[in-house]
Amino acid sequence: MQLGEQSWPEARALANKVVVLPLGSFEQHGHHLPLLTDTLICTEIARRAEDALGDAVLFLPVLWVGASDHHRAFPGTVSIGNEPYVALLCDMLDSLIGSGFRRIFLLNAHGGNITPGRMAIYRTQMQHKHLTDLWIALGTWWTLAADSVAAVPGLRQPVVSHACEQETSMILCLRPELVRCDLATGANIPFESAFYCPDFSRPSRVDVPRAFDQLSTTGAFGHPELATPEKGEALFQAVVEQVVSFLREFATWPALAPR
C-alpha cells in the first residue's frame, strides 16, 4: 500500500503499520548502465514486496538521490553530501514519528547511503528514546539477502560490488534497453591484504574510504560482461523473499523496555 495515495485521516488510522522508505541514488554505473541503476533496482524490489504484502505494509516513494560524493568525478552524478543527507533522513523520520508511526524501515540500494543512513537512524532513535515502542531499521538489499544472493546459480562473484554482474543482470531483467552490453567492463584489482579488498570482490575487515575514480577507470567493478536477465530475475526473487520475510517479522516486534 502506498502511503502517498492515502488522505491524512487515512494515514492517521494506518499508523500501526510498518512504513518503508526506499533509498536509491543518481550516480555513474560504468560505461554500460544508467545513472538511475540503484533507484531502478530499489523501486522494483519495493514494488514486488508491496505486491507480496498488500495492505500490511505502507511504502513511501523511492528517494532517488543519495550520498554519492565518491562518484562525482564521473559526469552525470547527482549527490547530496553526507551531512545534508543525514539531516534529510532525520527530518523525514521525525515527520513519520510525529504522525504516529513506530516501525520504520529504510530499504537501501546504494552503498554510499549506508554510513549516513546509520547516523540518521541512530540520531533519531536517541532523540526519541522515550518511545519504547519505536523501531527504526536500515537494511541494504545485498546485505539483508547476502546468503540468498550468493546462492544464485552461475555467479562468478558471490559478493555485490558496483555496476557488477549482479546489478547489470538486474537491469537487464528490468530495463534491457538501457544496458550497453558491448561496453560492460569492470575493474578487478590484485591486492594482497588479509584486511582490505579495493574492488569489493570480498568483504573488507577495515573501512578504507576511496573515491571511485581512484580505483576504476570505467567506474564499474567485477564481471558485468557475465550478466544475464535470468540471473537478474533470480536475484530479484531472492532479495524480495528476504525483504518480505523481514518486514513480516518487523511488524511483530514488541515495545522494548529496560530490564
LUMNURO-926838 format. One record per residue (C-alpha): x, y, z. Coordinates in steps of 0.2 Angstrom, whole numbers, padded with zeros to 4 digits, always signed. Last residue first. Example, Ala and Ser with C-alpha at 12.3 -4.5 7.8 and 13.67 -1.06 7.14 Angstrom:
BEGIN
+0068-0005+0036 +0062-0022+0039 
//
This chain:
BEGIN
+0076-0023+0162 +0073-0008+0151 +0058-0008+0139 +0057-0014+0122 +0040-0012+0113 +0035-0028+0103 +0042-0033+0086 +0028-0040+0076 +0029-0029+0061 +0047-0032+0059 +0044-0051+0057 +0033-0048+0041 +0045-0034+0035 +0060-0046+0037 +0052-0060+0027 +0046-0048+0014 +0064-0041+0012 +0071-0059+0012 +0059-0065-0002 +0062-0049-0012 +0081-0052-0012 +0080-0070-0019 +0066-0066-0032 +0076-0051-0038 +0092-0060-0039 +0084-0075-0049 +0076-0062-0061 +0093-0054-0063 +0102-0070-0066 +0089-0074-0080 +0092-0057-0087 +0111-0061-0090 +0127-0053-0083 +0144-0061-0087 +0151-0045-0095 +0147-0036-0078 +0162-0045-0070 +0168-0036-0055 +0169-0017-0054 +0162-0002-0063 +0168+0017-0063 +0176+0015-0080 +0193+0020-0075 +0191+0011-0058 +0200+0013-0041 +0204+0031-0039 +0189+0036-0049 +0178+0028-0036 +0184+0039-0022 +0192+0030-0008 +0187+0027+0010 +0195+0012+0019 +0185+0003+0032 +0193-0012+0039 +0188-0031+0038 +0184-0030+0019 +0171-0041+0011 +0176-0050-0005 +0176-0044-0023 +0174-0026-0017 +0187-0020-0029 +0198-0012-0015 +0199-0028-0004 +0206-0024+0014 +0210-0035+0029 +0220-0050+0024 +0229-0040+0010 +0237-0043-0006 +0229-0033-0019 +0225-0038-0037 +0212-0026-0043 +0197-0032-0054 +0189-0016-0063 +0173-0019-0073 +0169-0019-0091 +0152-0019-0100 +0154-0008-0115 +0146-0021-0128 +0132-0024-0115 +0126-0007-0116 +0111-0008-0104 +0096+0004-0105 +0086-0007-0117 +0087-0021-0105 +0076-0012-0092 +0071-0024-0079 +0080-0041-0082 +0095-0032-0090 +0094-0020-0075 +0095-0035-0063 +0109-0043-0073 +0119-0027-0073 +0117-0025-0054 +0123-0043-0051 +0137-0044-0063 +0144-0028-0057 +0139-0010-0059 +0146-0009-0041 +0151-0023-0029 +0139-0037-0025 +0148-0053-0017 +0145-0070-0024 +0157-0067-0039 +0156-0078-0055 +0138-0080-0052 +0130-0096-0061 +0117-0101-0048 +0110-0088-0036 +0117-0094-0019 +0127-0079-0015 +0112-0068-0017 +0102-0079-0004 +0116-0078+0008 +0118-0059+0007 +0099-0055+0007 +0100-0042+0020 +0117-0037+0015 +0114-0036-0004 +0097-0027-0001 +0104-0014+0012 +0094-0013+0028 +0091+0001+0039 +0079-0001+0054 +0069+0011+0065 +0059+0004+0080 +0049+0015+0092 +0038+0006+0105 +0049+0012+0119 +0046+0030+0114 +0057+0039+0127 +0072+0036+0116 +0065+0048+0103 +0081+0059+0101 +0092+0043+0103 +0082+0034+0089 +0083+0049+0078 +0102+0051+0080 +0105+0032+0077 +0093+0031+0062 +0102+0046+0054 +0119+0040+0058 +0116+0023+0050 +0109+0031+0035 +0124+0042+0033 +0135+0027+0033 +0125+0016+0022 +0119+0028+0009 +0136+0027-0001 +0132+0008-0003 +0116+0012-0013 +0101+0001-0013 +0093+0004+0004 +0076-0001+0012 +0074+0011+0027 +0062+0003+0038 +0050+0012+0050 +0040+0005+0064 +0033+0017+0076 +0022+0028+0065 +0012+0041+0075 +0012+0056+0063 +0026+0064+0073 +0036+0048+0070 +0034+0050+0051 +0039+0068+0051 +0054+0064+0063 +0060+0051+0050 +0059+0063+0036 +0068+0076+0045 +0081+0063+0051 +0083+0057+0033 +0086+0075+0026 +0098+0079+0040 +0109+0063+0037 +0109+0068+0018 +0114+0086+0022 +0128+0078+0032 +0134+0065+0019 +0133+0077+0004 +0119+0075-0008 +0124+0069-0025 +0120+0070-0043 +0131+0060-0054 +0130+0065-0073 +0149+0066-0076 +0160+0055-0066 +0172+0064-0054 +0157+0065-0043 +0156+0046-0038 +0164+0047-0021 +0151+0061-0017 +0137+0049-0019 +0125+0052-0004 +0108+0048-0012 +0095+0055-0024 +0080+0044-0030 +0071+0043-0013 +0059+0030-0018 +0041+0034-0015 +0034+0029+0003 +0028+0011+0006 +0015+0006+0019 +0014-0013+0025 +0000-0025+0028 -0011-0018+0013 -0003-0030+0000 +0012-0039+0007 +0018-0048-0009 +0013-0034-0021 +0022-0022-0010 +0037-0033-0009 +0037-0033-0028 +0036-0014-0030 +0049-0011-0016 +0062-0023-0025 +0057-0014-0042 +0060+0003-0035 +0076-0002-0027 +0083-0008-0043 +0078+0007-0053 +0085+0018-0040 +0101+0009-0039 +0103+0010-0058 +0097+0028-0060 +0114+0034-0069 +0111+0021-0082 +0122+0005-0085 +0136+0002-0098 +0150+0014-0096 +0151+0012-0078 +0137+0015-0065 +0138+0034-0063 +0126+0041-0050 +0108+0045-0045 +0104+0036-0030 +0091+0025-0021 +0083+0024-0004 +0066+0015-0001 +0057+0022+0014 +0046+0008+0021 +0032+0011+0034 +0026-0003+0046 +0008-0002+0051 +0001+0005+0067 +0000+0022+0060 -0014+0017+0047 -0028+0027+0055 -0018+0043+0055 -0014+0040+0036 -0032+0038+0032 -0036+0055+0041 -0021+0062+0031 -0028+0055+0014 -0020+0040+0007 -0011+0038-0010 +0006+0044-0003 +0006+0030+0010 +0007+0017-0005 +0000+0000+0000 
//
